[in-house]
Amino acid sequence: MNNARITIVGGGIGGMTAAIALQQQGFTVTLAEAAPAFGEVGAGVTLSPNAMKGFIHIGLSEQIAAAGVEPQRQRIQHWQDGHLLRAMERADMRSKHGAPYVYIHRADLHAILVDAAARAGVTLLTDAAAVAMEGSTVVLHDGRRLEADLVVGADGLKSVVRRLFEPAEAHFTGHVAWRALAPVDDSLADLVQWPGMHIGPNRMVVRYPVRQSKIVNMVFFARQEGWVQDGWTIPASRADLENTFAGWSPEVQTMIAAVPEDRLYKWAINARKPLSSWIVDDKVTLLGDAAHAMTPFMGQGAACAIEDAIVLTRALVASDSIAEGLTRYVAARHERATFIQLESNANADRMQSADTELFGLSALRNEDTLGLLDYDCRTIPV
């Protein structure tokens, strides 16, 4: 079955990882990306060890780690005065979990994946927005039709392929976010050496370094009604950010002051509810955000997409038919992805509680304590 034709809709992290993994196993893969050129927005992404195990599987782990930053530690701080609530060691990730923990600029990661896909022999199409599905044929905006034995919807939150599964649109979660990248100067040096977050009532701020720690990625989250625009490149005002985080610690004010006024973006955080199945007619499936778009409060969205890509590939390789492979894939992935979706939502409540002072005094539920980092997409039964 390794000679089956597979069309992947969407060229983000999950879709590109799947394309590489499948092509390496002998499948004939075409990837259709809606954008006019391959590229990711200017933001950071966290690749925890469970994600990096997927990149080990396709031979890209060390290249990706070298392009990113492996933190030695992280800390969670109080919103008001910045005092330490919880510290987490990260220097032992390779020995403890069998893979590094990496912060990386999305554009850097995506460039590595695109190059690897091209070298593997994937047919890469740009300006190839999917507008409809007819069985296992993808209809593009310009009338082109991509016929395949299997279609994988990796086209994100607003997935066209997902419409085969349900008509509902993504829903607003009640959270908004601002993101920015800033050059690291003396005022930000300590925050880069100690990446992590400040947490407080209905707010939180995340920061970590990318590009050899020369740039800091900052994301500011708030519960906020009235803003429902979803998009990665919607310009925002620094005054809006200053008002939202007035009274927060001096470190947070330093971060806000470092935000380039012309490169601050705001978006409404939308998500999806779990689907009961990711299979239609034994020839269409989903992965990543198209299958299980979640809030970012567990930092596992990209990791889940990478895990999906590797497990899907392994399930198809182990099967005598596409139908069997898809059944194996969903059986192996659905429960975990749904669990992380729900825990991510719950983590927003834990991190943005009114009782910030109590954080860390009770049992912590995060990626470490929930065992998420131990997961190995290369070896789990399919």
N, C-alpha and C positions, 0 to 999 in steps of 0.2 A: 504493500500500500504506500510505500515511501515515494512513489512517483505520482501521487495525487496532486491535483492542481488546487492551490489555496490562494484565495484573495483576502488580504487583510485591509480593512477600511480604517485608516487613521495611522499617522506616522509619528505618534508621540513615543514616550519611553516604552510603554507596554507593547504597542504595535511593532515598533522597530526591534525590540528584544525577541518577540515571537517570530518575526520574519527571519532574523539571523539564525535562531535555534532550529526552525523548521527547514530552512534551506540547507543548513549544515547536515541535516539528517536525510537529505535527498529529495525532499518535497520541492515542487516547482511553485515558487512563491511570487506573487505580484502584490505590491503594497501601493495603495492609492491614498495620497495625501491631498487634502482640500487646498492647502496654501499654495501660493505660486512658487515657493522655494522651501526646501527643508530648513528648519531652524526652530529654536525654542526661544521663548521670551526671556528677558534678562532677569532671572530670579534664581535663588538657590534651591537645592533639593537635598534632603537627608537620605542617605543610603545606609540603613542599618545592616548588621551582618546577615540577616535573613535575605535581604535584597542582594547583597554582594555575593552570596553563594550562587545566585542565579547567573551572575556575571562570571564567576569561576567556571560554571558549566559551559559557557560559550567562549571561554578563553580571553575575557576582557577585563578581569578583575584588577590586575596590577596596573594596567594602563589607566583605568578609571581612577584607582587610588592615587596614582602619581599626579593626575590632573586635578585632584581635589585636596582636601585637608583632613587628616585623621586627628580628631580632638583627643586630648589626654584626659579631659574631665569636663563635666557640665555642672551647672548649679541652678537652683531655683531660689529666687529671692522675693522678699516682701515688697509689695508695690510702693509702700510709703517711704520707708527709709533704706530699703535695699538689703536688710539683714538676711543672712543665709537661712533658708528653710530646709533645704535638702541638697546634698552634694552627691554626684554620681561619677564613679571612675569609668573612663573609657579607654585607658591605655592598654588594658588587657583583653580587648575585644578579639584579637586574632587567636590568642591562646585559649580564651574562654569559649568562644563561639565558632572558631574555625574560619573566620573571615573578618576583614576590617570594618570599621565604622567610619563612614566618609561623608563629609560635606562637599558639595560640588556645585558649580554654576551649571544651570540647566543647559545653557548653550554649549558648554564644553562637553558635557555628557552626551548631548544629542549629536554633536559633530563626530564623536567617537563611534556612536552607534550607526550613523549614516554611512560612515566610511567602511565599517565592518560589514554592513549589509551589502554594500556595493561589491566589496571584495568576495563575499560569499556567493554572489551571483543573483541576488534578489532583483527583480524588475521593479524599479522605483519610479513611480509616476507622481508628478506634482500637478497643480491646477486640476485635480481629479476629484472634485467634491461629489460624493454620492448623494443622489436625490431620491432614489427609490430602490426597492429590492423586488426581484421577480424570481422566487425560488432561490437558487444559488447563483443568480446573475445579478451583478451590481450595475445599476444604471447611473452613469455620470451626468453632470450638469450639461455637458456638451453633446450628449447623445451616445457617447461611447458605452459599450456594454462589455463588462468583464465577466466572462463565464468561468465557473470553477466547480470543483467537486465539493468544496467547503468554503464558506465565507466566515471570517472572524471579524466581528465588530469591535474595533479598538478605537472608536471615534469619540470617546469621551462623554462628558456630562450630557451633551445635547445630541447624543448618538442617533443617527438615522436608522442604523440597523436595529437598535433597540425597539423601534416602533413596531416591529414584528411581534414583540413580546408583550407590550402594553402601550396604550395611547397616552398615558399620563406624562406630563412634563416634569422636569426636575422641580423640587420645592425649595423655597427660601427657608433657611435654618434659623433665622433670627440673629445671625452673626454677620458682621462686615469685617473687612480687613484692608489695611493699607500696607503696601510693600515698597521697599526702596533698597538700593545698593549705594554704599558710600565708601570712599577711599578711607583706609585706616590711617589716622593720625595719632598724635600723642594722647588726645582726649579719649580715643576709643581703644587704645592698646590693651588695657586691662580687661575690657569687655570681650575682646577677641581671644585673649589668653584663657578667659573663663566664659566660654559660650554658655548659653542657657536662656533663662526667661525670668521676667518679673511677673508675678501674678497678683490679682486683686479682684475686688467685687466687679463682676461683669466686664472685666478687661484682662488682657495679658499682652506681653511684649516678648517676642522671640528674636534672638540674634545669634548669628554664627558666621565664621569666616569662610571665604572661598578664595580661589586663585592665590594659593600660597600665602594666605592670610593678609593679602594686600587690600582686600575688599571685605566689608562686612555686609551680610544680608540681614535686613531687619523687616519683621512683620509685626504689625500692631493689630490686635483683634479687639472687637467690642461688640456687645449685644446692642443692637441699634435697629429700630424700626424706621421705615420711611425711605430707605435706600435699597432698591431692588435690582440695580443694574449689575449684570454679571459679565465680566470680561477682564482680561489681564492687563489691558492697556488703557484704562479709563483714567485720565489725569485727575489728580486730587490736589487740594490746597493744604499747605502745611499749617495754616491757621486752624483749619478743621481738626487736624491732628493735635495741635497744641491745646485746643479747647477740650477735646475729648479726654486728654490725659493730663489736664491741669491738676496739680497737687501730687502727681506721682514723683518718684524719687529723683534726685539730681542726675543719676545715671541715665534714667529714661529721658530726662530733659536734654541731656548731652546728645543722646541718640537722635532725638527729634531735631535738634539744632544742626546735626550733621546731614540731615536729609536734603539732597539736592531738590530745590523747589520745582525744577522742571522735569524731574524724574521720579515723582511720587505718584503712585497709582492706588486706586481704591476699587474694591469689588464686593458685591454681595455674595456670601457663601451659600451656594445651593448644593443640594445632595439628592440622592435617590433612596427610595425604600427598597428593601431586599426583594428580589424576584424569587419565585418558587422554583424556577428552572432557567437554565441558560441555553436551552436547545430548542430549535424549531426544525421540524421535518428531517431531523438527523443530518442536516447539512448547513446549518447556521448556528453560530455560537457567539458569545461575548467574552471580553476580558477587560480588566482594568475598570476605569470609571464608567464605561458603557455598561458594565455588569453590576458594579457596586460602588458608585460614587459616594464618597463619605466626607465628613468634615475632617479638617486637618489636625485635630487635637490629639491624635496619637502618633502623628508623623509616619503613617504607614501606607498612605495612598499609593505612592510610587512603588513601594516594596510589594504591595499586593499585586500590582499589575505585572511586575517582573516575575513573581512567583507563578501567577497564572500562565504566563508565556512559557515558562520551562515545564510546568506540569502538563499543560496542553500538549506540548511537543512530545514529552515522554509517554503520555497516554496514547497518542496516535501511533507512535513507533511500536508500542507494545500490543497493538490491536490488529485484527484482521480486516476491520472495516472502519469507516469514518463513524458510523453509528456507535460502534463499540467504543471507539476512542473518545467520543464526546461523552458517553455515559461514564466512562472511567474518570474523565477530567472533572465533570461536575461532582461526582461522588467524592473526589479527592479535595476539591476546592471550595464548594459552596458553604459548608459549615464554618470553615475558618474565616472566609471573607465576610460572611454575615456577622459573625462574632466580633470581628474588628470594626465593622461598620457601627454596631451598637455600642461597643466600648468607646469608640472615638467620640460619639455623641455624649456619652456619660462623662467622659473625661473633661469635656468643656464645662460641665457643672462642677466637677471637682476642682478644676484649676481656677475657675472664676467665682468661687464661693464667696459669700459675704464674710465667712469666718476664716480669712486668710491666715490668721495667727495659728489656727489649729492644723494647717497643712503640714504633713510630715509626722504628726503625732499619732495618727492612726495608720492602719495597714495601707501601703501605697499600692495603687493599681495602675501600672504603666507597662510599657513594652518589655521591661525587664522582668517585673514580678509576674506578669501574665504569661511569661515563657515565649513571647513572640519571637525573640531573637534566636532561640534554639531551633526554630523550624528550618528544615532543609529541603528545599524544593527538588534537589537532585536525588533524594533517596526515599522520600515518603512513598508509601505504596500507591500504585496506580492500577 
